[in-house]
């Protein structure tokens, strides 16, 4: 979450209930082991395409200073970071993803952008 204090918190895996827990953990491990390296390798392509999409969609959301936003499936956190700029220091953005490796990239990138962790 990027809040009034400029901090970014992104939530990783939440505890899944019962028998779905094992399947959810397996999916998350697959994401981290197989997909993350591919997404990292081709991030410049993925982000480039998403940047164009975000440039059109985000202004249409009508977000204002002080708003609170949740970005589900935030991945690298690029959209969450841009949303944080839109809601300002009195607003907050919570980025949620099941893949901790993506969240680590998001935390690092947010730190580079001036947000504290």
ZIDA-V480900 format. One record per residue. N is the residue number from 1. PHI is phi in whole degrees, -180 to 180 (999 if undefined). Layout:
# ZIDA-V480900
N | PHI
N | PHI
This chain:
# ZIDA-V480900
1 | 999
2 | -105
3 | -116
4 | -58
5 | -89
6 | 79
7 | -89
8 | -109
9 | -128
10 | -121
11 | -94
12 | -93
13 | -57
14 | -101
15 | -65
16 | -90
17 | -89
18 | 52
19 | -71
20 | -72
21 | -60
22 | -64
23 | -64
24 | -63
25 | -65
26 | -65
27 | -64
28 | -64
29 | -64
30 | -61
31 | -56
32 | -69
33 | -83
34 | -105
35 | -80
36 | -57
37 | -59
38 | -70
39 | -64
40 | -65
41 | -61
42 | -110
43 | -57
44 | -59
45 | -78
46 | -62
47 | -64
48 | -59
49 | -68
50 | -70
51 | -60
52 | -65
53 | -63
54 | -62
55 | -61
56 | -89
57 | -82
58 | -57
59 | -63
60 | -79
61 | -77
62 | 70
63 | -71
64 | -129
65 | -51
66 | 94
67 | -67
68 | -116
69 | -133
70 | -118
71 | -109
72 | -84
73 | 73
74 | -71
75 | 56
76 | -68
77 | 89
78 | -59
79 | -68
80 | -61
81 | -66
82 | -67
83 | -60
84 | -62
85 | -63
86 | -71
87 | -90
88 | 71
89 | -73
90 | -91
91 | -101
92 | -152
93 | -132
94 | -110
95 | -98
96 | -122
97 | -152
98 | -81
99 | -107
100 | -60
101 | -63
102 | -62
103 | -63
104 | -63
105 | -62
106 | -61
107 | -62
108 | -63
109 | -66
110 | -63
111 | -62
112 | -65
113 | -85
114 | 104
115 | -82
116 | -93
117 | -101
